Amino acid sequence: MLRQGPEPVQVVITNKPLEFVSTPDVPILYVAACPDPEMIRGFGRALSLAKPFHPRDLLDCLRKLAD
């Protein structure tokens, strides 16, 4: 879906970032209760967000990744 969809994927929001290691060019937002920074180390553009979070924090992360 990331490669063959009709529109390019701009950001992936996931709690399992290692499943997307084969697509390091796609920005990743890793959301978890206790995010492990090592999980996103190999990605070009990635951020982590700890649960629970405020919707404004989610939007801020998405804006940073979309730039």
HUTA-V920363 format. One record per backbone hydrogen bond with DSSP energy under -1.0 kcal/mol. NH is the residue of the N-H (numbers start at 1). CO is the residue of the C=O. E is the energy in kcal/mol with one decimal. If there is no record, write none. Layout:
NH,CO,E + NH,CO,E
//
This chain:
5,1,-1.3 + 12,27,-2.5 + 14,29,-2.5 + 19,16,-1.5 + 20,17,-2.2 + 21,18,-1.2 + 23,20,-2.0 + 26,23,-1.7 + 28,45,-1.9 + 29,12,-3.2 + 30,47,-3.0 + 31,14,-2.5 + 32,49,-1.8 + 39,36,-2.0 + 40,37,-1.2 + 43,40,-1.4 + 44,24,-1.3 + 47,28,-2.2 + 49,30,-2.7 + 51,32,-2.0 + 57,54,-1.2 + 58,54,-1.5 + 59,55,-2.3 + 60,56,-2.4 + 61,57,-2.2 + 62,58,-2.3 + 63,59,-2.4 + 64,60,-2.2 + 65,61,-2.3 + 66,62,-1.8 + 67,63,-1.2
//
